[in-house]
Amino acid sequence: MQRAVHAGWAWVQRTGSVTAEHPGRFRFGALGVHTRLAFPLGTVFGEPWIHLGAHCIVGEQVTLTAGLMPDLDLGAEPILRIGDGVVLGRGSHVIADTSVTIGSDCYFGPYVYVTSTNHSYDDPHEPIGKQWPRMEPVEIGPGCWIGTGAVILPGARIGRNVVVAAGAVVRGVVPDHAVVAGAPARVVRRWTPTEGWQPPLRTPAPVPIPDGVTPEELLALSELDEETVARLAQLDEEAAARLAELDAEG
């Protein structure tokens, strides 16, 4: 029974996801090729004013909204622009009552909150929820990594290739190639052409391909079957054992 439930849920997730080929009831202003919104979706409205680029991954329960409420006419221009290759982690919210732009190749962790609107409390005699909110555009440059639970407030201008630490609360301008953390977020590390990373990075950059190994060799390794891999491992063990014997003899 459990296996049947899991198989059924997997079918529901595949069928319920939103793509350009299968948009369902949604009519996005733009929905790029190979972009997928996972099912179940969060709240989605104002989609004619939402433009998503190609090759985006929008996780489960992600909220995307344009405008203060559904069924508003927001004019001719898009309100929420999301570039190519963007990943929005599970449970994230992007609230675009005015312009929000997310550059290409940005990666969001789970439960990130981006909003162009904040409550105002100017009138001490009026409930805060009944006062007209403040709105300012938000821009997130290309290539950024936004950590889990980060909050991006109205008026934020985040440069390119910026790291926003988990739980950070960002407002104002963040320069290119910076790392910000805290609430409110502050720059804790930055790269410049003249000085590199300051403070210096504590670990070397990861190497995707080991020295001396070509991409073609990696591709050939990926095509080996399990039997061949096991045989190669056995040969390595035999060679290591033989070397140990020689060391013991010599």
Phi and psi in degrees as GROMACS dihedral restraints (atoms count N, CA, C in turn):
[ dihedral_restraints ]
;  ai    aj    ak    al  type     phi  dphi    fc
    3     4     5     6     1   -61.4    20    10
    4     5     6     7     1   -40.8    20    10
    6     7     8     9     1   -61.8    20    10
    7     8     9    10     1   -39.6    20    10
    9    10    11    12     1   -65.5    20    10
   10    11    12    13     1   -39.8    20    10
   12    13    14    15     1   -63.0    20    10
   13    14    15    16     1   -45.3    20    10
   15    16    17    18     1   -63.3    20    10
   16    17    18    19     1   -42.5    20    10
   18    19    20    21     1   -64.3    20    10
   19    20    21    22     1   -40.3    20    10
   21    22    23    24     1   -64.6    20    10
   22    23    24    25     1   -41.1    20    10
   24    25    26    27     1   -66.6    20    10
   25    26    27    28     1   -38.5    20    10
   27    28    29    30     1   -61.4    20    10
   28    29    30    31     1   -39.2    20    10
   30    31    32    33     1   -64.9    20    10
   31    32    33    34     1   -42.8    20    10
   33    34    35    36     1   -61.3    20    10
   34    35    36    37     1   -42.3    20    10
   36    37    38    39     1   -63.3    20    10
   37    38    39    40     1   -43.7    20    10
   39    40    41    42     1   -64.7    20    10
   40    41    42    43     1   -45.2    20    10
   42    43    44    45     1   -71.6    20    10
   43    44    45    46     1   -34.6    20    10
   45    46    47    48     1   -82.6    20    10
   46    47    48    49     1   -12.9    20    10
   48    49    50    51     1   -67.4    20    10
   49    50    51    52     1   152.2    20    10
   51    52    53    54     1  -106.8    20    10
   52    53    54    55     1   128.2    20    10
   54    55    56    57     1  -136.4    20    10
   55    56    57    58     1   173.1    20    10
   57    58    59    60     1   -62.3    20    10
   58    59    60    61     1   -34.9    20    10
   60    61    62    63     1   -76.9    20    10
   61    62    63    64     1   -28.0    20    10
   63    64    65    66     1  -133.8    20    10
   64    65    66    67     1    73.7    20    10
   66    67    68    69     1   -79.2    20    10
   67    68    69    70     1   -10.0    20    10
   69    70    71    72     1    62.5    20    10
   70    71    72    73     1  -134.1    20    10
   72    73    74    75     1   -83.3    20    10
   73    74    75    76     1    -5.6    20    10
   75    76    77    78     1   -86.3    20    10
   76    77    78    79     1   142.3    20    10
   78    79    80    81     1  -127.9    20    10
   79    80    81    82     1    75.9    20    10
   81    82    83    84     1   -67.5    20    10
   82    83    84    85     1   149.2    20    10
   84    85    86    87     1   -60.5    20    10
   85    86    87    88     1   -34.8    20    10
   87    88    89    90     1  -155.6    20    10
   88    89    90    91     1   139.1    20    10
   90    91    92    93     1  -141.6    20    10
   91    92    93    94     1   104.8    20    10
   93    94    95    96     1   -70.3    20    10
   94    95    96    97     1   164.8    20    10
   96    97    98    99     1   -62.6    20    10
   97    98    99   100     1   139.1    20    10
   99   100   101   102     1    64.0    20    10
  100   101   102   103     1    15.7    20    10
  102   103   104   105     1   -86.8    20    10
  103   104   105   106     1   140.4    20    10
  105   106   107   108     1  -138.7    20    10
  106   107   108   109     1   131.5    20    10
  108   109   110   111     1  -102.4    20    10
  109   110   111   112     1   116.9    20    10
  111   112   113   114     1   -70.2    20    10
  112   113   114   115     1   150.8    20    10
  114   115   116   117     1  -102.8    20    10
  115   116   117   118     1   138.8    20    10
  117   118   119   120     1   -79.1    20    10
  118   119   120   121     1   142.5    20    10
  120   121   122   123     1   -78.6    20    10
  121   122   123   124     1   160.7    20    10
  123   124   125   126     1   -84.1    20    10
  124   125   126   127     1  -156.4    20    10
  126   127   128   129     1   -74.2    20    10
  127   128   129   130     1   129.4    20    10
  129   130   131   132     1  -133.5    20    10
  130   131   132   133     1   120.4    20    10
  132   133   134   135     1  -150.5    20    10
  133   134   135   136     1   165.7    20    10
  135   136   137   138     1    69.9    20    10
  136   137   138   139     1    25.0    20    10
  138   139   140   141     1   -62.5    20    10
  139   140   141   142     1   -24.9    20    10
  141   142   143   144     1   -59.4    20    10
  142   143   144   145     1   -20.8    20    10
  144   145   146   147     1  -105.5    20    10
  145   146   147   148     1    16.6    20    10
  147   148   149   150     1  -112.2    20    10
  148   149   150   151     1   122.9    20    10
  150   151   152   153     1  -114.4    20    10
  151   152   153   154     1   119.0    20    10
  153   154   155   156     1  -111.1    20    10
  154   155   156   157     1   135.2    20    10
  156   157   158   159     1   -77.0    20    10
  157   158   159   160     1  -166.7    20    10
  159   160   161   162     1   -86.5    20    10
  160   161   162   163     1   154.8    20    10
  162   163   164   165     1    59.1    20    10
  163   164   165   166     1    36.1    20    10
  165   166   167   168     1   -93.9    20    10
  166   167   168   169     1   149.2    20    10
  168   169   170   171     1  -121.0    20    10
  169   170   171   172     1   116.3    20    10
  171   172   173   174     1  -110.4    20    10
  172   173   174   175     1   114.9    20    10
  174   175   176   177     1   -70.5    20    10
  175   176   177   178     1   178.0    20    10
  177   178   179   180     1   -64.4    20    10
  178   179   180   181     1   147.2    20    10
  180   181   182   183     1    58.5    20    10
  181   182   183   184     1    31.6    20    10
  183   184   185   186     1   -89.0    20    10
  184   185   186   187     1   130.1    20    10
  186   187   188   189     1   -96.4    20    10
  187   188   189   190     1   128.9    20    10
  189   190   191   192     1  -129.7    20    10
  190   191   192   193     1   117.8    20    10
  192   193   194   195     1  -135.4    20    10
  193   194   195   196     1   143.7    20    10
  195   196   197   198     1  -123.9    20    10
  196   197   198   199     1   124.2    20    10
  198   199   200   201     1    93.9    20    10
  199   200   201   202     1   160.1    20    10
  201   202   203   204     1   -66.4    20    10
  202   203   204   205     1   -29.6    20    10
  204   205   206   207     1  -156.2    20    10
  205   206   207   208     1   166.0    20    10
  207   208   209   210     1   -64.9    20    10
  208   209   210   211     1   161.1    20    10
  210   211   212   213     1    67.0    20    10
  211   212   213   214     1    25.1    20    10
  213   214   215   216     1   -92.9    20    10
  214   215   216   217     1   151.1    20    10
  216   217   218   219     1   -93.4    20    10
  217   218   219   220     1   111.9    20    10
  219   220   221   222     1  -100.2    20    10
  220   221   222   223     1     9.4    20    10
  222   223   224   225     1    94.7    20    10
  223   224   225   226     1  -165.8    20    10
  225   226   227   228     1   -87.0    20    10
  226   227   228   229     1   -25.1    20    10
  228   229   230   231     1   -94.4    20    10
  229   230   231   232     1   148.5    20    10
  231   232   233   234     1   -65.0    20    10
  232   233   234   235     1   149.3    20    10
  234   235   236   237     1   -99.1    20    10
  235   236   237   238     1   -42.5    20    10
  237   238   239   240     1  -113.5    20    10
  238   239   240   241     1   117.5    20    10
  240   241   242   243     1  -116.5    20    10
  241   242   243   244     1   124.6    20    10
  243   244   245   246     1  -122.0    20    10
  244   245   246   247     1   124.7    20    10
  246   247   248   249     1   -74.4    20    10
  247   248   249   250     1  -167.7    20    10
  249   250   251   252     1   -79.9    20    10
  250   251   252   253     1   148.6    20    10
  252   253   254   255     1    67.1    20    10
  253   254   255   256     1    25.8    20    10
  255   256   257   258     1   -88.0    20    10
  256   257   258   259     1   139.9    20    10
  258   259   260   261     1  -117.3    20    10
  259   260   261   262     1   123.0    20    10
  261   262   263   264     1  -111.2    20    10
  262   263   264   265     1   115.9    20    10
  264   265   266   267     1   -69.7    20    10
  265   266   267   268     1   160.1    20    10
  267   268   269   270     1   -48.4    20    10
  268   269   270   271     1   134.2    20    10
  270   271   272   273     1    74.1    20    10
  271   272   273   274     1     9.3    20    10
  273   274   275   276     1   -75.0    20    10
  274   275   276   277     1   158.2    20    10
  276   277   278   279     1  -128.0    20    10
  277   278   279   280     1   132.6    20    10
  279   280   281   282     1  -125.3    20    10
  280   281   282   283     1   108.6    20    10
  282   283   284   285     1  -109.2    20    10
  283   284   285   286     1   109.2    20    10
  285   286   287   288     1  -116.5    20    10
  286   287   288   289     1    84.4    20    10
  288   289   290   291     1   -79.8    20    10
  289   290   291   292     1   -26.0    20    10
  291   292   293   294     1  -132.0    20    10
  292   293   294   295     1  -172.8    20    10
  294   295   296   297     1   -58.0    20    10
  295   296   297   298     1   128.8    20    10
  297   298   299   300     1  -129.6    20    10
  298   299   300   301     1   127.3    20    10
  300   301   302   303     1  -124.3    20    10
  301   302   303   304     1   126.8    20    10
  303   304   305   306     1  -116.8    20    10
  304   305   306   307     1   117.4    20    10
  306   307   308   309     1   -69.7    20    10
  307   308   309   310     1   167.4    20    10
  309   310   311   312     1   -63.4    20    10
  310   311   312   313     1   151.7    20    10
  312   313   314   315     1    62.1    20    10
  313   314   315   316     1    29.5    20    10
  315   316   317   318     1   -87.4    20    10
  316   317   318   319     1   141.6    20    10
  318   319   320   321     1  -120.5    20    10
  319   320   321   322     1   124.2    20    10
  321   322   323   324     1  -107.1    20    10
  322   323   324   325     1   134.4    20    10
  324   325   326   327     1   -73.1    20    10
  325   326   327   328     1  -176.8    20    10
  327   328   329   330     1   -66.8    20    10
  328   329   330   331     1   149.3    20    10
  330   331   332   333     1    60.2    20    10
  331   332   333   334     1    35.5    20    10
  333   334   335   336     1   -78.7    20    10
  334   335   336   337     1   142.9    20    10
  336   337   338   339     1  -123.7    20    10
  337   338   339   340     1   116.9    20    10
  339   340   341   342     1  -118.4    20    10
  340   341   342   343     1   127.4    20    10
  342   343   344   345     1  -143.0    20    10
  343   344   345   346     1   143.5    20    10
  345   346   347   348     1   -97.0    20    10
  346   347   348   349     1     5.1    20    10
  348   349   350   351     1  -132.9    20    10
  349   350   351   352     1   140.9    20    10
  351   352   353   354     1  -138.6    20    10
  352   353   354   355     1   149.2    20    10
  354   355   356   357     1   -66.5    20    10
  355   356   357   358     1   148.1    20    10
  357   358   359   360     1  -109.3    20    10
  358   359   360   361     1   156.1    20    10
  360   361   362   363     1  -138.2    20    10
  361   362   363   364     1    34.4    20    10
  363   364   365   366     1   -60.0    20    10
  364   365   366   367     1   -42.6    20    10
  366   367   368   369     1   -90.3    20    10
  367   368   369   370     1   110.9    20    10
  369   370   371   372     1   -70.0    20    10
  370   371   372   373     1   -12.2    20    10
  372   373   374   375     1   -98.6    20    10
  373   374   375   376     1    -8.9    20    10
  375   376   377   378     1  -106.0    20    10
  376   377   378   379     1   136.8    20    10
  378   379   380   381     1   -54.2    20    10
  379   380   381   382     1   137.5    20    10
  381   382   383   384     1   -58.4    20    10
  382   383   384   385     1   -39.9    20    10
  384   385   386   387     1   -65.1    20    10
  385   386   387   388     1   -16.2    20    10
  387   388   389   390     1   -98.4    20    10
  388   389   390   391     1    -4.5    20    10
  390   391   392   393     1   -86.3    20    10
  391   392   393   394     1   145.6    20    10
  393   394   395   396     1   -63.7    20    10
  394   395   396   397     1   129.6    20    10
  396   397   398   399     1   -74.9    20    10
  397   398   399   400     1   162.2    20    10
  399   400   401   402     1   -91.3    20    10
  400   401   402   403     1   140.4    20    10
  402   403   404   405     1  -129.9    20    10
  403   404   405   406     1   134.5    20    10
  405   406   407   408     1  -143.9    20    10
  406   407   408   409     1   142.4    20    10
  408   409   410   411     1   -61.4    20    10
  409   410   411   412     1   152.8    20    10
  411   412   413   414     1  -123.9    20    10
  412   413   414   415     1   136.1    20    10
  414   415   416   417     1  -130.3    20    10
  415   416   417   418     1   129.4    20    10
  417   418   419   420     1  -120.3    20    10
  418   419   420   421     1   117.6    20    10
  420   421   422   423     1   -69.1    20    10
  421   422   423   424     1   170.2    20    10
  423   424   425   426     1   -68.6    20    10
  424   425   426   427     1   152.9    20    10
  426   427   428   429     1    76.4    20    10
  427   428   429   430     1    17.0    20    10
  429   430   431   432     1   -87.0    20    10
  430   431   432   433     1   154.8    20    10
  432   433   434   435     1  -118.9    20    10
  433   434   435   436     1   117.7    20    10
  435   436   437   438     1  -108.4    20    10
  436   437   438   439     1   115.5    20    10
  438   439   440   441     1   -73.8    20    10
  439   440   441   442     1   166.8    20    10
  441   442   443   444     1   -54.3    20    10
  442   443   444   445     1   131.0    20    10
  444   445   446   447     1    73.8    20    10
  445   446   447   448     1     9.3    20    10
  447   448   449   450     1   -69.1    20    10
  448   449   450   451     1   152.4    20    10
  450   451   452   453     1  -122.7    20    10
  451   452   453   454     1   125.5    20    10
  453   454   455   456     1  -110.3    20    10
  454   455   456   457     1   114.6    20    10
  456   457   458   459     1   -91.3    20    10
  457   458   459   460     1   164.8    20    10
  459   460   461   462     1   -53.8    20    10
  460   461   462   463     1   140.3    20    10
  462   463   464   465     1    85.7    20    10
  463   464   465   466     1    -3.3    20    10
  465   466   467   468     1   -66.1    20    10
  466   467   468   469     1   138.0    20    10
  468   469   470   471     1  -128.4    20    10
  469   470   471   472     1    99.6    20    10
  471   472   473   474     1  -101.6    20    10
  472   473   474   475     1   128.8    20    10
  474   475   476   477     1   -72.1    20    10
  475   476   477   478     1  -165.9    20    10
  477   478   479   480     1   -87.9    20    10
  478   479   480   481     1   149.2    20    10
  480   481   482   483     1    52.5    20    10
  481   482   483   484     1    48.2    20    10
  483   484   485   486     1  -101.6    20    10
  484   485   486   487     1   140.7    20    10
  486   487   488   489     1  -102.5    20    10
  487   488   489   490     1   123.4    20    10
  489   490   491   492     1  -107.8    20    10
  490   491   492   493     1   116.8    20    10
  492   493   494   495     1   -66.4    20    10
  493   494   495   496     1   156.4    20    10
  495   496   497   498     1   -55.6    20    10
  496   497   498   499     1   134.5    20    10
  498   499   500   501     1    78.0    20    10
  499   500   501   502     1     1.1    20    10
  501   502   503   504     1   -69.7    20    10
  502   503   504   505     1   151.5    20    10
  504   505   506   507     1  -119.1    20    10
  505   506   507   508     1   111.8    20    10
  507   508   509   510     1  -107.5    20    10
  508   509   510   511     1   130.8    20    10
  510   511   512   513     1  -142.5    20    10
  511   512   513   514     1   160.1    20    10
  513   514   515   516     1    77.8    20    10
  514   515   516   517     1  -160.0    20    10
  516   517   518   519     1   -97.6    20    10
  517   518   519   520     1   132.7    20    10
  519   520   521   522     1  -117.9    20    10
  520   521   522   523     1   124.7    20    10
  522   523   524   525     1   -71.8    20    10
  523   524   525   526     1   164.8    20    10
  525   526   527   528     1   -57.2    20    10
  526   527   528   529     1   151.2    20    10
  528   529   530   531     1    54.2    20    10
  529   530   531   532     1    44.8    20    10
  531   532   533   534     1  -117.6    20    10
  532   533   534   535     1   159.1    20    10
  534   535   536   537     1  -117.0    20    10
  535   536   537   538     1   124.8    20    10
  537   538   539   540     1  -120.7    20    10
  538   539   540   541     1   147.9    20    10
  540   541   542   543     1  -151.6    20    10
  541   542   543   544     1   156.8    20    10
  543   544   545   546     1   100.9    20    10
  544   545   546   547     1   175.6    20    10
  546   547   548   549     1  -136.2    20    10
  547   548   549   550     1   102.9    20    10
  549   550   551   552     1   -72.0    20    10
  550   551   552   553     1   155.1    20    10
  552   553   554   555     1   -69.4    20    10
  553   554   555   556     1   139.7    20    10
  555   556   557   558     1  -131.5    20    10
  556   557   558   559     1   152.4    20    10
  558   559   560   561     1   -70.4    20    10
  559   560   561   562     1   122.7    20    10
  561   562   563   564     1  -110.5    20    10
  562   563   564   565     1   -13.0    20    10
  564   565   566   567     1  -159.9    20    10
  565   566   567   568     1   147.6    20    10
  567   568   569   570     1  -151.5    20    10
  568   569   570   571     1   147.5    20    10
  570   571   572   573     1  -107.1    20    10
  571   572   573   574     1   134.6    20    10
  573   574   575   576     1  -131.5    20    10
  574   575   576   577     1   154.7    20    10
  576   577   578   579     1   -60.6    20    10
  577   578   579   580     1   -30.4    20    10
  579   580   581   582     1   -84.4    20    10
  580   581   582   583     1   -34.6    20    10
  582   583   584   585     1  -114.6    20    10
  583   584   585   586     1    -6.6    20    10
  585   586   587   588     1    68.2    20    10
  586   587   588   589     1  -149.6    20    10
  588   589   590   591     1   -80.6    20    10
  589   590   591   592     1   126.8    20    10
  591   592   593   594     1  -131.7    20    10
  592   593   594   595     1   125.8    20    10
  594   595   596   597     1   -58.5    20    10
  595   596   597   598     1   155.1    20    10
  597   598   599   600     1   -60.5    20    10
  598   599   600   601     1   150.0    20    10
  600   601   602   603     1   -66.0    20    10
  601   602   603   604     1   145.0    20    10
  603   604   605   606     1   -90.7    20    10
  604   605   606   607     1   -13.4    20    10
  606   607   608   609     1  -130.0    20    10
  607   608   609   610     1   151.0    20    10
  609   610   611   612     1   -69.3    20    10
  610   611   612   613     1   157.9    20    10
  612   613   614   615     1   -66.0    20    10
  613   614   615   616     1   138.8    20    10
  615   616   617   618     1   -64.3    20    10
  616   617   618   619     1   147.1    20    10
  618   619   620   621     1  -107.6    20    10
  619   620   621   622     1   112.4    20    10
  621   622   623   624     1   -67.1    20    10
  622   623   624   625     1   -31.3    20    10
  624   625   626   627     1  -124.8    20    10
  625   626   627   628     1   121.7    20    10
  627   628   629   630     1   -57.8    20    10
  628   629   630   631     1   151.0    20    10
  630   631   632   633     1   -56.7    20    10
  631   632   633   634     1   136.1    20    10
  633   634   635   636     1    85.8    20    10
  634   635   636   637     1    -4.1    20    10
  636   637   638   639     1  -106.8    20    10
  637   638   639   640     1   127.5    20    10
  639   640   641   642     1   -90.2    20    10
  640   641   642   643     1   157.2    20    10
  642   643   644   645     1   -56.4    20    10
  643   644   645   646     1   -35.1    20    10
  645   646   647   648     1   -64.2    20    10
  646   647   648   649     1   -38.4    20    10
  648   649   650   651     1   -67.5    20    10
  649   650   651   652     1   -38.7    20    10
  651   652   653   654     1   -63.1    20    10
  652   653   654   655     1   -41.7    20    10
  654   655   656   657     1   -62.2    20    10
  655   656   657   658     1   -42.1    20    10
  657   658   659   660     1   -62.6    20    10
  658   659   660   661     1   -39.7    20    10
  660   661   662   663     1   -63.1    20    10
  661   662   663   664     1   -38.2    20    10
  663   664   665   666     1   -65.8    20    10
  664   665   666   667     1   -20.2    20    10
  666   667   668   669     1   -94.6    20    10
  667   668   669   670     1     0.2    20    10
  669   670   671   672     1   -72.1    20    10
  670   671   672   673     1   142.1    20    10
  672   673   674   675     1   -82.8    20    10
  673   674   675   676     1   169.7    20    10
  675   676   677   678     1   -62.8    20    10
  676   677   678   679     1   -37.8    20    10
  678   679   680   681     1   -63.1    20    10
  679   680   681   682     1   -42.3    20    10
  681   682   683   684     1   -67.0    20    10
  682   683   684   685     1   -41.0    20    10
  684   685   686   687     1   -60.9    20    10
  685   686   687   688     1   -43.8    20    10
  687   688   689   690     1   -62.9    20    10
  688   689   690   691     1   -39.7    20    10
  690   691   692   693     1   -65.8    20    10
  691   692   693   694     1   -41.4    20    10
  693   694   695   696     1   -63.6    20    10
  694   695   696   697     1   -39.7    20    10
  696   697   698   699     1   -63.3    20    10
  697   698   699   700     1   -39.7    20    10
  699   700   701   702     1   -63.7    20    10
  700   701   702   703     1   -41.5    20    10
  702   703   704   705     1   -62.0    20    10
  703   704   705   706     1   -39.9    20    10
  705   706   707   708     1   -61.6    20    10
  706   707   708   709     1   -42.5    20    10
  708   709   710   711     1   -64.7    20    10
  709   710   711   712     1   -41.8    20    10
  711   712   713   714     1   -64.2    20    10
  712   713   714   715     1   -41.1    20    10
  714   715   716   717     1   -64.6    20    10
  715   716   717   718     1   -41.1    20    10
  717   718   719   720     1   -64.4    20    10
  718   719   720   721     1   -40.2    20    10
  720   721   722   723     1   -64.8    20    10
  721   722   723   724     1   -40.5    20    10
  723   724   725   726     1   -64.4    20    10
  724   725   726   727     1   -41.2    20    10
  726   727   728   729     1   -62.4    20    10
  727   728   729   730     1   -39.1    20    10
  729   730   731   732     1   -63.5    20    10
  730   731   732   733     1   -39.4    20    10
  732   733   734   735     1   -63.4    20    10
  733   734   735   736     1   -43.6    20    10
  735   736   737   738     1   -62.6    20    10
  736   737   738   739     1   -40.4    20    10
  738   739   740   741     1   -62.6    20    10
  739   740   741   742     1   -39.7    20    10
  741   742   743   744     1   -67.3    20    10
  742   743   744   745     1   -35.0    20    10
  744   745   746   747     1   -74.6    20    10
  745   746   747   748     1   -32.9    20    10
